[in-house]
Amino acid sequence: MPSQNAFDRLAPFVQEFVYRLGWKELRVLQAQAIDAIFDSENDVLITTGTASGKTEAAFLPILSLIAQEPVGSIKALYIGPLKALINDQFRRLDLLCEAGIIPIHRWHGDVGSSQKS
C-alpha cells in the first residue's frame, strides 16, 4: 500500500514540477516507488507496462534524494535501450532538473562531442 505522504517526501522543486504538469495525484506505482526508494537501502526494480509512469516513478524520488546532498560527482546513471527513448527522457528530465539545479547529460552516438566534454 503506498504512503499517503509519498508526494510530501519529494523535494519542493519536484513537487512544483508535478503541479506544473497538472497532475491531480501520483499513480499508485509512482507512490509505491517513492516509498521503496526512500525507505530501502536495497536496489529497486520498477516494472510495468508502456506509458505507465515508470520514468517519473524512478526519477522523482531519485532527484529528490540527490537534491538533499548535492555534490560534484555522478549520482545517478540511466542506461536506455534506444537513442529515441534517451532523447525523450532527456527532454522531460532536463526541465525538471533545471528547476532543481541538477545537471543532466545524455551520452550516445548522436550527441555532439562539444556536449560530451
N, CA, C and O atoms as CSV, one atom per row, in Angstrom:
chain,resi,resn,atom,element,x,y,z
A,1,MET,N,N,0.848,-1.187,0.000
A,1,MET,CA,C,0.000,0.000,0.000
A,1,MET,C,C,0.886,1.239,0.000
A,1,MET,O,O,1.741,1.370,0.875
A,2,PRO,N,N,0.713,2.142,-0.940
A,2,PRO,CA,C,1.562,3.334,-0.981
A,2,PRO,C,C,1.252,4.286,0.162
A,2,PRO,O,O,0.127,4.358,0.657
A,3,SER,N,N,2.272,5.002,0.555
A,3,SER,CA,C,2.120,6.006,1.603
A,3,SER,C,C,1.241,7.146,1.109
A,3,SER,O,O,1.359,7.570,-0.041
A,4,GLN,N,N,0.360,7.643,1.973
A,4,GLN,CA,C,-0.442,8.816,1.629
A,4,GLN,C,C,0.444,10.041,1.493
A,4,GLN,O,O,0.065,11.019,0.848
A,5,ASN,N,N,1.608,9.991,2.091
A,5,ASN,CA,C,2.502,11.140,2.098
A,5,ASN,C,C,3.639,11.005,1.088
A,5,ASN,O,O,4.638,11.716,1.198
A,6,ALA,N,N,3.514,10.115,0.115
A,6,ALA,CA,C,4.595,9.928,-0.856
A,6,ALA,C,C,4.934,11.242,-1.545
A,6,ALA,O,O,6.109,11.572,-1.707
A,7,PHE,N,N,3.924,11.989,-1.949
A,7,PHE,CA,C,4.160,13.270,-2.617
A,7,PHE,C,C,4.930,14.224,-1.705
A,7,PHE,O,O,5.819,14.941,-2.164
A,8,ASP,N,N,4.590,14.235,-0.419
A,8,ASP,CA,C,5.236,15.136,0.538
A,8,ASP,C,C,6.710,14.819,0.749
A,8,ASP,O,O,7.459,15.666,1.236
A,9,ARG,N,N,7.130,13.624,0.394
A,9,ARG,CA,C,8.530,13.226,0.557
A,9,ARG,C,C,9.421,13.796,-0.549
A,9,ARG,O,O,10.644,13.824,-0.410
A,10,LEU,N,N,8.816,14.244,-1.628
A,10,LEU,CA,C,9.578,14.760,-2.766
A,10,LEU,C,C,10.110,16.154,-2.470
A,10,LEU,O,O,9.507,16.912,-1.709
A,11,ALA,N,N,11.245,16.486,-3.079
A,11,ALA,CA,C,11.841,17.816,-2.926
A,11,ALA,C,C,10.858,18.872,-3.437
A,11,ALA,O,O,10.074,18.594,-4.344
A,12,PRO,N,N,10.892,20.075,-2.866
A,12,PRO,CA,C,9.960,21.129,-3.299
A,12,PRO,C,C,9.985,21.394,-4.806
A,12,PRO,O,O,8.930,21.596,-5.406
A,13,PHE,N,N,11.165,21.398,-5.428
A,13,PHE,CA,C,11.204,21.656,-6.870
A,13,PHE,C,C,10.549,20.533,-7.660
A,13,PHE,O,O,10.005,20.771,-8.739
A,14,VAL,N,N,10.594,19.309,-7.135
A,14,VAL,CA,C,9.934,18.177,-7.789
A,14,VAL,C,C,8.419,18.301,-7.616
A,14,VAL,O,O,7.664,18.062,-8.560
A,15,GLN,N,N,7.977,18.670,-6.424
A,15,GLN,CA,C,6.549,18.887,-6.192
A,15,GLN,C,C,6.009,19.970,-7.127
A,15,GLN,O,O,4.934,19.814,-7.707
A,16,GLU,N,N,6.748,21.054,-7.270
A,16,GLU,CA,C,6.333,22.151,-8.157
A,16,GLU,C,C,6.234,21.667,-9.603
A,16,GLU,O,O,5.306,22.040,-10.321
A,17,PHE,N,N,7.176,20.848,-10.026
A,17,PHE,CA,C,7.165,20.290,-11.377
A,17,PHE,C,C,5.896,19.462,-11.594
A,17,PHE,O,O,5.247,19.577,-12.634
A,18,VAL,N,N,5.550,18.634,-10.616
A,18,VAL,CA,C,4.344,17.808,-10.715
A,18,VAL,C,C,3.098,18.694,-10.816
A,18,VAL,O,O,2.194,18.410,-11.601
A,19,TYR,N,N,3.054,19.758,-10.026
A,19,TYR,CA,C,1.928,20.703,-10.111
A,19,TYR,C,C,1.846,21.332,-11.499
A,19,TYR,O,O,0.761,21.452,-12.068
A,20,ARG,N,N,3.001,21.736,-12.043
A,20,ARG,CA,C,3.006,22.373,-13.367
A,20,ARG,C,C,2.532,21.420,-14.459
A,20,ARG,O,O,1.961,21.856,-15.459
A,21,LEU,N,N,2.765,20.118,-14.271
A,21,LEU,CA,C,2.278,19.132,-15.233
A,21,LEU,C,C,0.762,18.985,-15.168
A,21,LEU,O,O,0.152,18.407,-16.068
A,22,GLY,N,N,0.158,19.506,-14.111
A,22,GLY,CA,C,-1.286,19.424,-13.962
A,22,GLY,C,C,-1.779,18.102,-13.394
A,22,GLY,O,O,-2.962,17.781,-13.504
A,23,TRP,N,N,-0.880,17.336,-12.788
A,23,TRP,CA,C,-1.285,16.058,-12.211
A,23,TRP,C,C,-2.152,16.301,-10.990
A,23,TRP,O,O,-1.847,17.173,-10.176
A,24,LYS,N,N,-3.219,15.549,-10.854
A,24,LYS,CA,C,-4.088,15.625,-9.672
A,24,LYS,C,C,-3.545,14.752,-8.546
A,24,LYS,O,O,-3.727,15.056,-7.367
A,25,GLU,N,N,-2.878,13.666,-8.923
A,25,GLU,CA,C,-2.304,12.748,-7.940
A,25,GLU,C,C,-1.239,11.894,-8.615
A,25,GLU,O,O,-1.155,11.822,-9.841
A,26,LEU,N,N,-0.440,11.258,-7.789
A,26,LEU,CA,C,0.539,10.311,-8.306
A,26,LEU,C,C,-0.171,9.004,-8.635
A,26,LEU,O,O,-1.190,8.674,-8.028
A,27,ARG,N,N,0.362,8.273,-9.581
A,27,ARG,CA,C,-0.152,6.935,-9.849
A,27,ARG,C,C,0.294,6.025,-8.703
A,27,ARG,O,O,1.282,6.304,-8.022
A,28,VAL,N,N,-0.439,4.948,-8.503
A,28,VAL,CA,C,-0.115,4.016,-7.417
A,28,VAL,C,C,1.327,3.534,-7.551
A,28,VAL,O,O,2.064,3.497,-6.565
A,29,LEU,N,N,1.731,3.167,-8.761
A,29,LEU,CA,C,3.103,2.714,-8.996
A,29,LEU,C,C,4.113,3.772,-8.558
A,29,LEU,O,O,5.129,3.441,-7.948
A,30,GLN,N,N,3.846,5.022,-8.858
A,30,GLN,CA,C,4.772,6.100,-8.513
A,30,GLN,C,C,4.871,6.274,-7.002
A,30,GLN,O,O,5.969,6.437,-6.471
A,31,ALA,N,N,3.746,6.241,-6.309
A,31,ALA,CA,C,3.762,6.357,-4.848
A,31,ALA,C,C,4.499,5.172,-4.225
A,31,ALA,O,O,5.266,5.350,-3.278
A,32,GLN,N,N,4.276,3.979,-4.744
A,32,GLN,CA,C,4.969,2.796,-4.233
A,32,GLN,C,C,6.472,2.911,-4.462
A,32,GLN,O,O,7.265,2.572,-3.583
A,33,ALA,N,N,6.863,3.384,-5.634
A,33,ALA,CA,C,8.288,3.531,-5.945
A,33,ALA,C,C,8.934,4.590,-5.061
A,33,ALA,O,O,10.058,4.403,-4.595
A,34,ILE,N,N,8.241,5.695,-4.827
A,34,ILE,CA,C,8.778,6.744,-3.952
A,34,ILE,C,C,9.063,6.162,-2.577
A,34,ILE,O,O,10.148,6.360,-2.031
A,35,ASP,N,N,8.092,5.442,-2.011
A,35,ASP,CA,C,8.297,4.843,-0.695
A,35,ASP,C,C,9.438,3.831,-0.721
A,35,ASP,O,O,10.276,3.823,0.181
A,36,ALA,N,N,9.479,2.981,-1.739
A,36,ALA,CA,C,10.527,1.964,-1.816
A,36,ALA,C,C,11.911,2.593,-1.926
A,36,ALA,O,O,12.848,2.143,-1.267
A,37,ILE,N,N,12.050,3.618,-2.743
A,37,ILE,CA,C,13.358,4.253,-2.943
A,37,ILE,C,C,13.791,5.012,-1.701
A,37,ILE,O,O,14.965,4.962,-1.337
A,38,PHE,N,N,12.885,5.706,-1.046
A,38,PHE,CA,C,13.233,6.446,0.166
A,38,PHE,C,C,13.491,5.524,1.355
A,38,PHE,O,O,14.332,5.830,2.200
A,39,ASP,N,N,12.779,4.400,1.431
A,39,ASP,CA,C,12.815,3.559,2.631
A,39,ASP,C,C,13.790,2.396,2.571
A,39,ASP,O,O,13.985,1.718,3.580
A,40,SER,N,N,14.404,2.142,1.433
A,40,SER,CA,C,15.235,0.954,1.284
A,40,SER,C,C,16.683,1.300,0.993
A,40,SER,O,O,16.984,2.263,0.288
A,41,GLU,N,N,17.556,0.506,1.542
A,41,GLU,CA,C,18.976,0.594,1.200
A,41,GLU,C,C,19.281,-0.329,0.016
A,41,GLU,O,O,20.389,-0.308,-0.521
A,42,ASN,N,N,18.308,-1.128,-0.382
A,42,ASN,CA,C,18.492,-2.103,-1.452
A,42,ASN,C,C,18.151,-1.500,-2.808
A,42,ASN,O,O,17.558,-0.425,-2.896
A,43,ASP,N,N,18.533,-2.205,-3.852
A,43,ASP,CA,C,18.166,-1.800,-5.201
A,43,ASP,C,C,16.653,-1.941,-5.369
A,43,ASP,O,O,16.021,-2.785,-4.734
A,44,VAL,N,N,16.092,-1.108,-6.228
A,44,VAL,CA,C,14.655,-1.150,-6.506
A,44,VAL,C,C,14.476,-1.350,-8.005
A,44,VAL,O,O,15.070,-0.628,-8.806
A,45,LEU,N,N,13.670,-2.312,-8.378
A,45,LEU,CA,C,13.368,-2.582,-9.782
A,45,LEU,C,C,11.906,-2.221,-10.026
A,45,LEU,O,O,11.010,-2.713,-9.339
A,46,ILE,N,N,11.677,-1.355,-11.011
A,46,ILE,CA,C,10.322,-0.908,-11.334
A,46,ILE,C,C,9.940,-1.512,-12.681
A,46,ILE,O,O,10.581,-1.241,-13.696
A,47,THR,N,N,8.900,-2.327,-12.682
A,47,THR,CA,C,8.450,-2.946,-13.928
A,47,THR,C,C,6.944,-2.761,-14.069
A,47,THR,O,O,6.181,-3.000,-13.132
A,48,THR,N,N,6.542,-2.341,-15.233
A,48,THR,CA,C,5.125,-2.209,-15.573
A,48,THR,C,C,5.039,-1.910,-17.066
A,48,THR,O,O,6.065,-1.842,-17.743
A,49,GLY,N,N,3.858,-1.735,-17.572
A,49,GLY,CA,C,3.651,-1.543,-18.999
A,49,GLY,C,C,4.129,-0.198,-19.530
A,49,GLY,O,O,4.504,0.698,-18.773
A,50,THR,N,N,4.102,-0.087,-20.844
A,50,THR,CA,C,4.483,1.138,-21.534
A,50,THR,C,C,3.546,2.278,-21.139
A,50,THR,O,O,2.341,2.084,-20.977
A,51,ALA,N,N,4.125,3.470,-20.989
A,51,ALA,CA,C,3.376,4.702,-20.685
A,51,ALA,C,C,2.606,4.621,-19.366
A,51,ALA,O,O,1.513,5.173,-19.239
A,52,SER,N,N,3.189,3.926,-18.393
A,52,SER,CA,C,2.516,3.775,-17.098
A,52,SER,C,C,3.145,4.621,-16.000
A,52,SER,O,O,2.717,4.564,-14.847
A,53,GLY,N,N,4.172,5.416,-16.357
A,53,GLY,CA,C,4.763,6.315,-15.371
A,53,GLY,C,C,6.057,5.846,-14.745
A,53,GLY,O,O,6.452,6.342,-13.690
A,54,LYS,N,N,6.727,4.890,-15.384
A,54,LYS,CA,C,7.976,4.357,-14.821
A,54,LYS,C,C,9.071,5.410,-14.700
A,54,LYS,O,O,9.773,5.455,-13.689
A,55,THR,N,N,9.226,6.253,-15.707
A,55,THR,CA,C,10.295,7.262,-15.671
A,55,THR,C,C,10.133,8.150,-14.453
A,55,THR,O,O,11.086,8.357,-13.703
A,56,GLU,N,N,8.942,8.672,-14.252
A,56,GLU,CA,C,8.708,9.543,-13.104
A,56,GLU,C,C,8.774,8.760,-11.802
A,56,GLU,O,O,9.247,9.279,-10.791
A,57,ALA,N,N,8.302,7.512,-11.815
A,57,ALA,CA,C,8.356,6.684,-10.607
A,57,ALA,C,C,9.785,6.549,-10.110
A,57,ALA,O,O,10.028,6.528,-8.903
A,58,ALA,N,N,10.719,6.459,-11.024
A,58,ALA,CA,C,12.127,6.333,-10.641
A,58,ALA,C,C,12.769,7.682,-10.369
A,58,ALA,O,O,13.404,7.877,-9.333
A,59,PHE,N,N,12.603,8.607,-11.297
A,59,PHE,CA,C,13.382,9.844,-11.211
A,59,PHE,C,C,12.859,10.861,-10.206
A,59,PHE,O,O,13.657,11.636,-9.679
A,60,LEU,N,N,11.570,10.900,-9.912
A,60,LEU,CA,C,11.085,11.882,-8.934
A,60,LEU,C,C,11.741,11.668,-7.565
A,60,LEU,O,O,12.249,12.630,-6.988
A,61,PRO,N,N,11.747,10.442,-7.026
A,61,PRO,CA,C,12.430,10.260,-5.738
A,61,PRO,C,C,13.952,10.316,-5.844
A,61,PRO,O,O,14.609,10.820,-4.933
A,62,ILE,N,N,14.522,9.812,-6.930
A,62,ILE,CA,C,15.986,9.839,-7.073
A,62,ILE,C,C,16.484,11.276,-7.108
A,62,ILE,O,O,17.460,11.603,-6.433
A,63,LEU,N,N,15.841,12.130,-7.873
A,63,LEU,CA,C,16.266,13.533,-7.942
A,63,LEU,C,C,16.021,14.254,-6.620
A,63,LEU,O,O,16.778,15.153,-6.252
A,64,SER,N,N,14.975,13.867,-5.910
A,64,SER,CA,C,14.733,14.445,-4.586
A,64,SER,C,C,15.863,14.089,-3.627
A,64,SER,O,O,16.306,14.930,-2.845
A,65,LEU,N,N,16.329,12.848,-3.686
A,65,LEU,CA,C,17.443,12.430,-2.827
A,65,LEU,C,C,18.742,13.122,-3.227
A,65,LEU,O,O,19.524,13.517,-2.363
A,66,ILE,N,N,18.976,13.269,-4.515
A,66,ILE,CA,C,20.179,13.970,-4.981
A,66,ILE,C,C,20.162,15.413,-4.492
A,66,ILE,O,O,21.199,15.942,-4.092
A,67,ALA,N,N,19.010,16.046,-4.520
A,67,ALA,CA,C,18.901,17.445,-4.096
A,67,ALA,C,C,19.218,17.619,-2.613
A,67,ALA,O,O,19.638,18.697,-2.193
A,68,GLN,N,N,19.020,16.567,-1.818
A,68,GLN,CA,C,19.317,16.642,-0.386
A,68,GLN,C,C,20.814,16.726,-0.120
A,68,GLN,O,O,21.242,17.367,0.839
A,69,GLU,N,N,21.605,16.083,-0.962
A,69,GLU,CA,C,23.050,16.053,-0.777
A,69,GLU,C,C,23.765,16.254,-2.111
A,69,GLU,O,O,24.399,15.330,-2.619
A,70,PRO,N,N,23.666,17.452,-2.678
A,70,PRO,CA,C,24.320,17.680,-3.975
A,70,PRO,C,C,25.844,17.723,-3.827
A,70,PRO,O,O,26.377,18.373,-2.927
A,71,VAL,N,N,26.510,17.039,-4.701
A,71,VAL,CA,C,27.972,17.078,-4.776
A,71,VAL,C,C,28.365,17.052,-6.239
A,71,VAL,O,O,27.517,16.869,-7.113
A,72,GLY,N,N,29.641,17.234,-6.505
A,72,GLY,CA,C,30.110,17.347,-7.873
A,72,GLY,C,C,30.256,16.054,-8.646
A,72,GLY,O,O,30.590,16.100,-9.830
A,73,SER,N,N,30.025,14.908,-8.040
A,73,SER,CA,C,30.227,13.657,-8.760
A,73,SER,C,C,28.904,13.116,-9.304
A,73,SER,O,O,27.833,13.632,-8.986
A,74,ILE,N,N,28.995,12.088,-10.113
A,74,ILE,CA,C,27.808,11.454,-10.690
A,74,ILE,C,C,27.025,10.776,-9.575
A,74,ILE,O,O,27.592,10.041,-8.765
A,75,LYS,N,N,25.726,11.023,-9.536
A,75,LYS,CA,C,24.866,10.446,-8.505
A,75,LYS,C,C,23.915,9.389,-9.052
A,75,LYS,O,O,23.521,8.479,-8.323
A,76,ALA,N,N,23.544,9.495,-10.313
A,76,ALA,CA,C,22.617,8.537,-10.908
A,76,ALA,C,C,23.010,8.321,-12.360
A,76,ALA,O,O,23.462,9.241,-13.041
A,77,LEU,N,N,22.830,7.105,-12.816
A,77,LEU,CA,C,23.138,6.757,-14.195
A,77,LEU,C,C,21.959,5.970,-14.750
A,77,LEU,O,O,21.577,4.935,-14.203
A,78,TYR,N,N,21.392,6.465,-15.832
A,78,TYR,CA,C,20.299,5.775,-16.507
A,78,TYR,C,C,20.842,5.244,-17.825
A,78,TYR,O,O,21.453,5.986,-18.593
A,79,ILE,N,N,20.623,3.979,-18.083
A,79,ILE,CA,C,21.041,3.366,-19.345
A,79,ILE,C,C,19.770,2.977,-20.090
A,79,ILE,O,O,18.968,2.178,-19.606
A,80,GLY,N,N,19.601,3.555,-21.273
A,80,GLY,CA,C,18.396,3.306,-22.057
A,80,GLY,C,C,18.682,2.425,-23.254
A,80,GLY,O,O,19.799,2.425,-23.771
A,81,PRO,N,N,17.681,1.671,-23.705
A,81,PRO,CA,C,17.877,0.748,-24.815
A,81,PRO,C,C,17.857,1.401,-26.198
A,81,PRO,O,O,18.354,0.817,-27.161
A,82,LEU,N,N,17.288,2.604,-26.307
A,82,LEU,CA,C,17.149,3.257,-27.606
A,82,LEU,C,C,17.507,4.733,-27.509
A,82,LEU,O,O,17.195,5.392,-26.518
A,83,LYS,N,N,18.166,5.248,-28.547
A,83,LYS,CA,C,18.505,6.676,-28.574
A,83,LYS,C,C,17.249,7.535,-28.482
A,83,LYS,O,O,17.235,8.541,-27.773
A,84,ALA,N,N,16.201,7.145,-29.190
A,84,ALA,CA,C,14.964,7.932,-29.176
A,84,ALA,C,C,14.376,8.006,-27.769
A,84,ALA,O,O,13.875,9.053,-27.361
A,85,LEU,N,N,14.436,6.911,-27.033
A,85,LEU,CA,C,13.934,6.904,-25.660
A,85,LEU,C,C,14.808,7.781,-24.767
A,85,LEU,O,O,14.294,8.539,-23.944
A,86,ILE,N,N,16.108,7.680,-24.926
A,86,ILE,CA,C,17.033,8.528,-24.160
A,86,ILE,C,C,16.747,9.999,-24.455
A,86,ILE,O,O,16.683,10.812,-23.533
A,87,ASN,N,N,16.578,10.344,-25.720
A,87,ASN,CA,C,16.301,11.740,-26.094
A,87,ASN,C,C,14.985,12.230,-25.499
A,87,ASN,O,O,14.904,13.354,-25.004
A,88,ASP,N,N,13.953,11.387,-25.547
A,88,ASP,CA,C,12.658,11.768,-24.987
A,88,ASP,C,C,12.764,11.980,-23.475
A,88,ASP,O,O,12.264,12.975,-22.950
A,89,GLN,N,N,13.401,11.065,-22.792
A,89,GLN,CA,C,13.537,11.195,-21.342
A,89,GLN,C,C,14.448,12.359,-20.977
A,89,GLN,O,O,14.227,13.028,-19.967
A,90,PHE,N,N,15.457,12.602,-21.778
A,90,PHE,CA,C,16.340,13.744,-21.523
A,90,PHE,C,C,15.545,15.046,-21.561
A,90,PHE,O,O,15.695,15.892,-20.680
A,91,ARG,N,N,14.703,15.207,-22.578
A,91,ARG,CA,C,13.900,16.441,-22.687
A,91,ARG,C,C,12.998,16.619,-21.468
A,91,ARG,O,O,12.883,17.720,-20.929
A,92,ARG,N,N,12.368,15.542,-21.041
A,92,ARG,CA,C,11.468,15.620,-19.884
A,92,ARG,C,C,12.237,15.901,-18.598
A,92,ARG,O,O,11.833,16.744,-17.797
A,93,LEU,N,N,13.330,15.203,-18.408
A,93,LEU,CA,C,14.086,15.357,-17.163
A,93,LEU,C,C,14.895,16.643,-17.126
A,93,LEU,O,O,15.161,17.178,-16.050
A,94,ASP,N,N,15.286,17.140,-18.285
A,94,ASP,CA,C,16.057,18.384,-18.316
A,94,ASP,C,C,15.243,19.537,-17.730
A,94,ASP,O,O,15.786,20.370,-17.004
A,95,LEU,N,N,13.957,19.592,-18.035
A,95,LEU,CA,C,13.088,20.630,-17.468
A,95,LEU,C,C,12.987,20.491,-15.956
A,95,LEU,O,O,13.039,21.484,-15.229
A,96,LEU,N,N,12.844,19.275,-15.492
A,96,LEU,CA,C,12.748,19.026,-14.057
A,96,LEU,C,C,14.062,19.346,-13.350
A,96,LEU,O,O,14.063,19.994,-12.304
A,97,CYS,N,N,15.165,18.900,-13.911
A,97,CYS,CA,C,16.470,19.093,-13.270
A,97,CYS,C,C,16.910,20.550,-13.287
A,97,CYS,O,O,17.633,20.992,-12.393
A,98,GLU,N,N,16.485,21.287,-14.283
A,98,GLU,CA,C,16.811,22.713,-14.355
A,98,GLU,C,C,16.253,23.447,-13.144
A,98,GLU,O,O,16.917,24.317,-12.581
A,99,ALA,N,N,15.038,23.100,-12.744
A,99,ALA,CA,C,14.406,23.741,-11.582
A,99,ALA,C,C,15.145,23.406,-10.294
A,99,ALA,O,O,15.170,24.212,-9.364
A,100,GLY,N,N,15.743,22.231,-10.235
A,100,GLY,CA,C,16.471,21.823,-9.041
A,100,GLY,C,C,17.956,22.061,-9.136
A,100,GLY,O,O,18.714,21.675,-8.246
A,101,ILE,N,N,18.373,22.695,-10.209
A,101,ILE,CA,C,19.783,22.993,-10.463
A,101,ILE,C,C,20.628,21.721,-10.369
A,101,ILE,O,O,21.696,21.715,-9.757
A,102,ILE,N,N,20.139,20.663,-10.976
A,102,ILE,CA,C,20.863,19.396,-11.054
A,102,ILE,C,C,21.240,19.200,-12.515
A,102,ILE,O,O,20.359,19.129,-13.372
A,103,PRO,N,N,22.531,19.112,-12.815
A,103,PRO,CA,C,22.917,18.922,-14.218
A,103,PRO,C,C,22.522,17.528,-14.711
A,103,PRO,O,O,22.632,16.539,-13.985
A,104,ILE,N,N,22.068,17.477,-15.942
A,104,ILE,CA,C,21.702,16.208,-16.567
A,104,ILE,C,C,22.326,16.187,-17.959
A,104,ILE,O,O,22.336,17.194,-18.666
A,105,HIS,N,N,22.839,15.037,-18.333
A,105,HIS,CA,C,23.512,14.903,-19.627
A,105,HIS,C,C,23.074,13.599,-20.278
A,105,HIS,O,O,22.791,12.617,-19.592
A,106,ARG,N,N,23.021,13.595,-21.582
A,106,ARG,CA,C,22.788,12.362,-22.334
A,106,ARG,C,C,24.063,12.045,-23.094
A,106,ARG,O,O,24.827,12.944,-23.446
A,107,TRP,N,N,24.285,10.783,-23.342
A,107,TRP,CA,C,25.528,10.360,-23.966
A,107,TRP,C,C,25.233,9.193,-24.899
A,107,TRP,O,O,25.009,8.070,-24.448
A,108,HIS,N,N,25.235,9.459,-26.178
A,108,HIS,CA,C,25.123,8.406,-27.188
A,108,HIS,C,C,25.723,8.930,-28.482
A,108,HIS,O,O,26.166,10.077,-28.534
A,109,GLY,N,N,25.746,8.126,-29.507
A,109,GLY,CA,C,26.449,8.454,-30.737
A,109,GLY,C,C,25.970,9.690,-31.469
A,109,GLY,O,O,26.732,10.277,-32.238
A,110,ASP,N,N,24.729,10.105,-31.255
A,110,ASP,CA,C,24.200,11.282,-31.942
A,110,ASP,C,C,24.439,12.584,-31.191
A,110,ASP,O,O,24.127,13.660,-31.702
A,111,VAL,N,N,24.986,12.498,-29.994
A,111,VAL,CA,C,25.272,13.693,-29.199
A,111,VAL,C,C,26.650,14.203,-29.602
A,111,VAL,O,O,27.619,13.445,-29.615
A,112,GLY,N,N,26.734,15.482,-29.928
A,112,GLY,CA,C,27.989,16.069,-30.387
A,112,GLY,C,C,29.084,16.029,-29.330
A,112,GLY,O,O,28.805,16.035,-28.131
A,113,SER,N,N,30.319,15.987,-29.782
A,113,SER,CA,C,31.457,15.914,-28.856
A,113,SER,C,C,31.549,17.152,-27.972
A,113,SER,O,O,32.049,17.066,-26.850
A,114,SER,N,N,31.077,18.300,-28.454
A,114,SER,CA,C,31.128,19.511,-27.628
A,114,SER,C,C,30.211,19.381,-26.412
A,114,SER,O,O,30.508,19.943,-25.358
A,115,GLN,N,N,29.108,18.651,-26.541
A,115,GLN,CA,C,28.206,18.438,-25.409
A,115,GLN,C,C,28.754,17.387,-24.445
A,115,GLN,O,O,28.383,17.365,-23.272
A,116,LYS,N,N,29.626,16.528,-24.931
A,116,LYS,CA,C,30.173,15.466,-24.093
A,116,LYS,C,C,31.366,15.919,-23.269
A,116,LYS,O,O,31.739,15.256,-22.301
A,117,SER,N,N,31.971,17.048,-23.643
A,117,SER,CA,C,33.174,17.464,-22.910
A,117,SER,C,C,32.846,18.364,-21.747
A,117,SER,O,O,33.748,18.800,-21.030
